Structure formats: C-alpha cells, structure tokens
C-alpha cells in the first residue's frame, strides 16, 4: 500500500502528510494481511484447478 501517496492526495483536502517512516510502517501493517489473504485465494484457485479442493 502506498500510504505516503495516499496522504499526499488527502492533503489536498486538508489532511496531514505522514512521514516516510510512518508510511512504511502503516503500509506493512496493511499490506501483510492483504498479501496473506491474496496468497490463500490463489492457493484455493490452484487447488480447484487441480481438483483437490475439499469444500
């Protein structure tokens, strides 16, 4: 997640611009669970394609 760029966009309407370090931390906190969920989804699709999906 590009939190720094998002904060720059929100600064146009009066929001704060976050520091680089804080944006890296927030991006990691948001990105790690999103990456894990997406990897599980891809694994599920691979299992379905192989016919080994156990619903």
Residue, then its C-alpha position, 0 to 999 in steps of 0.5 A: x500500500x502506498x500510504x505516503x501517496x495516499x496522504x499526499x492526495x488527502x492533503x489536498x483536502x486538508x489532511x496531514x502528510x505522514x512521514x516516510x517512516x510512518x508510511x512504511x510502517x502503516x503500509x506493512x501493517x496493511x499490506x501483510x494481511x492483504x498479501x496473506x489473504x491474496x496468497x490463500x485465494x490463489x492457493x484455493x484457485x490452484x487447488x480447484x484447478x487441480x481438483x483437490x479442493x475439499x469444500 
